[in-house]
């Protein structure tokens, strides 16, 4: 019986993985420019971390987490998102005591959610995320948003739309909460069971419901922006001012609600306007989460961040017809004919690799023509042909596969010859 890949996962094969490597390298380079350092956290954490950090009323915690009991009887969960683990690490290692503040971190790694698989959405997916902890300055909100946009722009995407909103502080949200309950309560029986459960626990989550998003009450629900107190309103105005000064275009969407409980103040999403991208246009989302550090056991610490799916990023590149400049060429391929030549080719190949060249040779004892075909398939720059006659004369024939030119080179000069042409 054949064993197949689990539903909702994918094998990223040679020929495609190079695109992932290119994207990830661009992300790392960009984070270095913005002075964000990489953090790597475990793939599984205590379940309580996500219940407390993400929120017990969220779809992630209620429906989508991969949770298991380990041999010690402890409840563990494969991480469904990266912010809570990053904050847990920030608290556990007392990063807040470091003299360089704010603490600016990024991560790239697999996340796990039990969702219905569809285009660009998997049960194991890879997220790139950024977290800035320790600053209440609206300027860092603008910086994080700018970094997110730069990721897409540096890879060539143009059909982008930035949408922002303010979720306000605790005081603002309390007033908005009462208004939402009053709005939905008379007809809450028309909504799904999840929304009914959320009415008293977290009515703002109703606005993020996928099942009832077309219900008329969704369109007439009071927006949070109408309930912002002066402090929250001023904070949001400063964020918008910084974005304007940076030349970053945005739209304010009063109904934008992030799907995780820890968000407050600034919330944002970047969407693709590319034709044919799909019905779900959101590429990434993020926002401010003052209060999350305290929830996980740390001191009062403001924070802001975002996360994006690399799978959806690659889909957006395809929708805009963008081909990444991924070069997958070998520097040299050694064609060896005869037993002594094969022996010499093995050591010569090793020397080439030590000198920094990407190189390979035939391992299937193929004829000359078949070895050249193999070199063609590998997109090789130079083919070095070594036979018994060449070995006797201590030379090797080097062919430039782009120009077709061929030269006879001393074997002990091959590395220098290729270095001069690199």
C-alpha positions as CSV (number, residue, x, y, z in Angstrom):
1,X,0.0,0.0,0.0
2,X,1.4,3.4,-1.1
3,X,2.1,6.0,1.6
4,X,1.1,9.5,0.5
5,X,1.8,13.0,1.8
6,X,-0.6,14.2,4.6
7,X,-3.5,16.3,3.3
8,X,-2.9,20.0,3.6
9,X,0.9,19.7,3.3
10,X,3.3,19.9,0.4
11,X,6.7,18.7,-0.8
12,X,8.8,21.6,-2.0
13,X,11.0,20.0,-4.6
14,X,14.3,21.0,-6.3
15,X,13.5,23.6,-9.0
16,X,10.9,25.2,-6.7
17,X,12.8,25.3,-3.4
18,X,15.3,27.7,-4.9
19,X,12.5,30.3,-5.1
20,X,11.8,29.8,-1.4
21,X,15.5,30.2,-0.7
22,X,15.6,33.4,-2.7
23,X,12.5,34.9,-0.9
24,X,13.8,33.9,2.5
25,X,17.2,35.4,1.8
26,X,15.5,38.7,0.7
27,X,13.6,38.7,3.9
28,X,16.8,38.2,6.0
29,X,18.6,41.0,4.1
30,X,15.7,43.4,4.6
31,X,15.5,42.6,8.3
32,X,19.2,43.4,8.6
33,X,18.6,46.8,7.1
34,X,15.8,47.4,9.6
35,X,17.9,46.1,12.5
36,X,15.7,43.0,13.3
37,X,17.5,39.9,14.6
38,X,16.4,36.3,13.9
39,X,14.8,34.2,16.6
40,X,14.1,30.5,16.4
41,X,11.6,29.0,18.8
42,X,10.4,25.3,19.2
43,X,7.8,23.9,16.8
44,X,5.7,22.8,19.7
45,X,4.9,24.7,23.0
46,X,2.6,24.2,26.0
47,X,-1.0,24.4,24.9
48,X,-1.7,27.0,27.6
49,X,0.6,29.5,25.8
50,X,-1.8,29.7,22.9
51,X,-4.9,29.6,25.0
52,X,-3.7,32.6,26.9
53,X,-1.8,34.4,24.2
54,X,-4.0,33.8,21.1
55,X,-7.3,33.7,23.0
56,X,-9.7,31.0,23.9
57,X,-12.5,32.4,21.7
58,X,-10.5,32.4,18.5
59,X,-11.0,29.9,15.7
60,X,-7.3,28.9,16.0
61,X,-7.7,27.8,19.6
62,X,-11.2,26.4,19.3
63,X,-10.9,24.5,16.0
64,X,-7.5,24.6,14.3
65,X,-4.8,23.6,16.8
66,X,-2.8,20.3,16.5
67,X,-2.7,19.4,20.2
68,X,-1.4,16.2,21.8
69,X,-0.4,14.8,25.2
70,X,3.2,13.9,25.6
71,X,4.5,11.0,27.6
72,X,4.6,13.1,30.7
73,X,0.9,13.8,30.4
74,X,1.5,17.4,29.4
75,X,-0.7,19.1,26.8
76,X,1.4,20.3,23.9
77,X,0.5,22.1,20.7
78,X,2.2,22.5,17.3
79,X,2.6,26.2,17.0
80,X,-0.3,27.8,15.0
81,X,1.4,31.2,14.9
82,X,4.7,32.8,15.8
83,X,3.9,35.8,18.1
84,X,3.0,34.0,21.3
85,X,6.2,31.7,21.2
86,X,8.3,34.8,20.4
87,X,6.8,36.7,23.4
88,X,7.2,33.6,25.6
89,X,10.9,33.5,24.7
90,X,11.2,37.3,25.2
91,X,9.8,36.9,28.8
92,X,11.7,33.7,29.6
93,X,15.1,35.1,28.6
94,X,14.4,38.5,30.1
95,X,15.1,40.3,26.8
96,X,13.4,43.3,28.3
97,X,16.5,43.9,30.5
98,X,18.8,44.2,27.5
99,X,20.1,47.8,27.2
100,X,19.3,47.9,23.5
101,X,15.5,48.6,23.3
102,X,13.1,48.1,21.7
103,X,13.8,44.4,21.1
104,X,13.3,43.8,17.3
105,X,13.0,40.2,16.2
106,X,12.0,38.2,13.1
107,X,11.3,34.5,12.4
108,X,10.8,32.2,9.4
109,X,9.4,28.8,10.0
110,X,6.6,26.2,9.8
111,X,3.2,26.7,11.5
112,X,0.3,24.3,11.8
113,X,-3.4,24.8,11.6
114,X,-6.1,22.2,10.9
115,X,-8.0,24.1,8.2
116,X,-9.7,23.1,5.0
117,X,-6.9,23.1,2.4
118,X,-7.3,25.5,-0.5
119,X,-5.0,27.5,-2.9
120,X,-2.2,29.1,-0.8
121,X,-3.6,27.7,2.4
122,X,-2.1,24.6,4.0
123,X,-2.2,22.7,7.3
124,X,1.5,23.1,7.5
125,X,2.6,26.5,6.2
126,X,5.6,28.8,6.5
127,X,5.4,32.2,8.1
128,X,7.7,35.1,8.1
129,X,7.0,37.3,11.0
130,X,8.4,40.4,12.7
131,X,7.9,41.5,16.4
132,X,9.0,44.8,17.9
133,X,8.8,44.8,21.7
134,X,9.3,47.6,24.2
135,X,8.1,50.8,22.4
136,X,4.9,52.7,22.5
137,X,6.0,55.1,19.8
138,X,3.6,55.3,16.8
139,X,6.7,55.6,14.6
140,X,7.5,52.0,15.2
141,X,4.0,51.0,14.0
142,X,4.8,52.8,10.8
143,X,8.2,51.1,10.6
144,X,6.7,47.7,10.9
145,X,4.1,48.4,8.3
146,X,6.8,49.8,6.0
147,X,8.9,46.7,6.5
148,X,6.0,44.5,5.5
149,X,5.4,46.5,2.3
150,X,9.1,46.4,1.5
151,X,9.1,42.6,1.5
152,X,6.5,42.5,-1.3
153,X,7.9,45.5,-3.2
154,X,11.5,44.2,-3.2
155,X,10.3,41.0,-4.8
156,X,8.5,43.0,-7.5
157,X,4.9,43.0,-6.4
158,X,3.0,46.2,-7.4
159,X,-0.7,45.3,-7.1
160,X,-0.9,45.9,-3.3
161,X,-3.3,47.6,-1.0
162,X,-2.6,48.6,2.6
163,X,-5.6,48.7,4.9
164,X,-5.4,50.0,8.4
165,X,-7.6,50.5,11.4
166,X,-7.4,51.3,15.1
167,X,-8.8,48.8,17.7
168,X,-8.3,51.3,20.5
169,X,-7.1,50.8,24.0
170,X,-8.9,48.9,26.8
171,X,-11.2,51.8,27.6
172,X,-12.2,52.3,24.0
173,X,-12.8,48.7,23.5
174,X,-15.0,48.4,26.6
175,X,-17.4,51.0,25.2
176,X,-17.3,49.4,21.8
177,X,-18.0,46.0,23.3
178,X,-21.2,47.2,25.0
179,X,-22.3,48.8,21.7
180,X,-21.7,45.5,19.8
181,X,-23.6,43.5,22.3
182,X,-26.6,45.9,22.1
183,X,-26.4,45.7,18.3
184,X,-26.2,41.9,17.9
185,X,-28.1,40.6,20.9
186,X,-31.7,41.0,19.6
187,X,-31.0,38.8,16.6
188,X,-28.1,36.7,17.8
189,X,-30.2,33.6,17.1
190,X,-29.7,34.2,13.4
191,X,-26.0,33.7,13.7
192,X,-23.8,30.6,13.9
193,X,-23.2,28.9,17.3
194,X,-19.6,30.4,17.4
195,X,-21.0,33.9,17.2
196,X,-23.6,33.2,19.8
197,X,-20.9,32.0,22.2
198,X,-18.7,35.0,21.5
199,X,-21.5,37.6,22.1
200,X,-20.7,38.0,25.8
201,X,-17.1,36.7,25.8
202,X,-15.6,38.7,22.9
203,X,-18.3,40.3,20.6
204,X,-15.6,41.9,18.4
205,X,-14.8,38.4,17.2
206,X,-18.2,38.2,15.6
207,X,-17.1,40.8,13.0
208,X,-14.4,38.3,11.9
209,X,-16.8,35.4,11.4
210,X,-16.5,33.8,7.9
211,X,-19.9,32.1,8.0
212,X,-22.0,35.1,8.8
213,X,-20.0,37.8,7.1
214,X,-22.8,38.7,4.6
215,X,-25.5,39.1,7.3
216,X,-27.0,42.5,7.2
217,X,-26.1,43.2,10.9
218,X,-22.4,42.8,10.0
219,X,-22.7,45.8,7.6
220,X,-24.5,48.0,10.1
221,X,-22.4,47.1,13.2
222,X,-20.9,50.1,15.0
223,X,-17.2,50.5,14.0
224,X,-14.6,50.7,16.7
225,X,-13.2,53.9,15.3
226,X,-16.3,55.7,16.5
227,X,-15.6,54.7,20.1
228,X,-11.9,55.7,20.2
229,X,-11.0,57.9,23.2
230,X,-8.8,60.9,22.7
231,X,-5.6,59.0,23.5
232,X,-6.4,56.2,21.0
233,X,-7.5,58.7,18.4
234,X,-4.3,60.7,18.7
235,X,-2.2,57.6,18.5
236,X,-3.9,56.5,15.3
237,X,-3.5,60.0,13.8
238,X,0.3,59.9,14.5
239,X,0.6,56.5,12.8
240,X,-1.2,57.8,9.7
241,X,1.0,60.9,9.7
242,X,4.1,58.8,9.7
243,X,2.8,56.7,6.9
244,X,2.0,59.8,4.9
245,X,5.4,61.3,5.5
246,X,7.0,58.0,4.2
247,X,4.9,58.2,1.1
248,X,3.0,55.1,1.9
249,X,-0.6,55.0,0.6
250,X,-3.2,53.4,2.8
251,X,-7.0,53.0,3.3
252,X,-8.7,53.2,6.6
253,X,-11.2,50.3,7.0
254,X,-13.3,50.9,10.2
255,X,-14.4,47.2,10.0
256,X,-10.9,45.7,9.9
257,X,-10.7,43.3,12.8
258,X,-7.7,41.0,13.3
259,X,-8.5,37.4,14.2
260,X,-6.5,37.1,17.4
261,X,-7.5,38.4,20.8
262,X,-4.2,40.1,21.7
263,X,-4.5,43.0,19.2
264,X,-5.2,46.6,20.2
265,X,-4.6,50.0,18.7
266,X,-3.0,49.7,15.2
267,X,-4.3,46.8,13.0
268,X,-3.3,46.4,9.4
269,X,-3.5,44.1,6.4
270,X,-1.9,44.0,3.0
271,X,-4.0,42.7,0.1
272,X,-3.3,41.7,-3.5
273,X,-5.2,43.5,-6.2
274,X,-3.8,41.3,-8.9
275,X,-6.4,39.9,-11.3
276,X,-6.8,36.2,-10.8
277,X,-5.2,36.1,-7.4
278,X,-8.4,34.6,-5.8
279,X,-11.4,35.4,-3.7
280,X,-9.3,35.7,-0.5
281,X,-7.1,38.7,-1.3
282,X,-5.3,39.1,2.1
283,X,-1.6,38.5,1.9
284,X,-0.7,39.3,5.5
285,X,-1.9,40.9,8.7
286,X,-0.5,42.5,11.9
287,X,-1.0,44.9,14.6
288,X,-0.2,46.2,18.1
289,X,-0.6,43.9,21.1
290,X,0.1,45.9,24.2
291,X,-0.8,43.6,27.1
292,X,0.3,40.3,25.6
293,X,3.7,40.2,27.4
294,X,1.9,40.6,30.8
295,X,-0.6,37.9,29.8
296,X,2.4,35.5,29.3
297,X,4.0,36.5,32.6
298,X,6.3,39.4,31.8
299,X,6.3,43.1,32.8
300,X,4.0,45.6,31.1
301,X,5.6,45.9,27.6
302,X,4.1,47.3,24.4
303,X,4.6,45.4,21.2
304,X,3.7,45.3,17.5
305,X,4.3,42.8,14.7
306,X,3.0,41.0,11.6
307,X,3.1,37.7,10.0
308,X,2.9,36.7,6.3
309,X,2.5,33.4,4.5
310,X,5.3,32.6,2.1
311,X,2.9,30.3,0.2
312,X,0.5,33.2,-0.5
313,X,3.4,35.5,-1.4
314,X,4.5,33.1,-4.1
315,X,0.9,32.9,-5.3
316,X,0.8,36.7,-5.6
317,X,4.1,36.7,-7.6
318,X,2.5,34.2,-10.0
319,X,-0.7,36.3,-10.3
320,X,1.4,39.3,-11.3
321,X,3.6,37.2,-13.7
322,X,6.8,37.8,-11.8
323,X,9.6,35.4,-12.2
324,X,12.2,35.5,-9.5
325,X,15.8,35.9,-10.7
326,X,16.9,32.5,-9.4
327,X,20.1,31.2,-11.0
328,X,20.5,27.5,-10.7
329,X,23.8,26.9,-12.6
330,X,26.7,24.6,-11.9
331,X,30.1,26.1,-12.4
332,X,31.7,22.9,-13.8
333,X,30.9,19.4,-14.8
334,X,33.7,16.9,-15.2
335,X,33.3,14.3,-18.0
336,X,35.7,11.4,-17.4
337,X,36.4,8.7,-19.9
338,X,38.4,5.7,-18.8
339,X,39.2,4.2,-15.4
340,X,42.3,6.3,-14.6
341,X,40.4,9.5,-15.7
342,X,37.5,8.6,-13.5
343,X,39.9,8.2,-10.5
344,X,41.5,11.6,-11.2
345,X,38.1,13.2,-11.7
346,X,37.0,12.3,-8.2
347,X,39.9,14.1,-6.5
348,X,39.7,17.0,-9.0
349,X,36.1,17.4,-8.2
350,X,36.9,17.6,-4.5
351,X,39.5,20.3,-5.2
352,X,37.1,22.4,-7.3
353,X,34.5,22.3,-4.5
354,X,37.1,23.3,-1.9
355,X,38.0,26.3,-4.1
356,X,34.4,27.4,-3.9
357,X,33.0,26.1,-7.2
358,X,29.7,24.2,-7.6
359,X,30.7,21.1,-9.5
360,X,29.7,17.6,-10.2
361,X,30.5,14.5,-12.4
362,X,28.9,11.4,-13.8
363,X,28.3,8.5,-11.5
364,X,26.4,6.2,-13.8
365,X,29.3,5.2,-16.2
366,X,27.6,6.9,-19.1
367,X,29.0,7.4,-22.6
368,X,30.4,10.8,-23.7
369,X,27.3,12.0,-25.4
370,X,25.1,11.1,-22.4
371,X,27.4,12.9,-20.0
372,X,27.2,16.0,-22.1
373,X,23.4,15.7,-22.1
374,X,23.5,15.5,-18.3
375,X,25.6,18.6,-18.2
376,X,23.1,20.4,-20.4
377,X,20.2,19.4,-18.1
378,X,22.2,20.8,-15.1
379,X,22.7,24.1,-16.8
380,X,26.5,24.0,-16.5
381,X,28.8,26.9,-17.3
382,X,31.8,24.8,-18.1
383,X,32.4,21.1,-19.0
384,X,35.8,19.8,-18.4
385,X,36.6,16.6,-20.4
386,X,39.3,14.3,-19.1
387,X,40.3,11.1,-21.0
388,X,43.3,8.8,-20.9
389,X,45.2,10.9,-23.6
390,X,44.6,14.1,-21.7
391,X,45.7,12.5,-18.5
392,X,49.0,11.4,-20.1
393,X,49.6,15.0,-21.2
394,X,48.4,16.4,-17.8
395,X,45.8,18.5,-19.6
396,X,42.0,18.8,-19.5
397,X,39.7,20.2,-22.2
398,X,37.4,22.9,-20.9
399,X,34.3,23.9,-22.9
400,X,32.4,27.1,-22.3
401,X,28.8,25.9,-22.7
402,X,27.4,29.4,-23.5
403,X,29.9,30.3,-26.3
404,X,30.9,26.8,-27.4
405,X,34.6,27.8,-27.2
406,X,37.0,25.0,-26.0
407,X,40.5,25.3,-24.6
408,X,43.1,22.8,-23.5
409,X,44.2,23.7,-19.9
410,X,46.8,22.1,-17.6
411,X,45.1,20.0,-15.0
412,X,46.9,21.8,-12.1
413,X,45.8,25.1,-13.6
414,X,42.1,24.3,-14.0
415,X,41.1,26.1,-10.7
416,X,43.0,29.3,-11.6
417,X,41.5,29.1,-15.2
418,X,38.0,29.0,-13.8
419,X,38.7,31.6,-11.2
420,X,39.8,34.1,-13.8
421,X,36.5,33.6,-15.6
422,X,34.2,33.6,-12.6
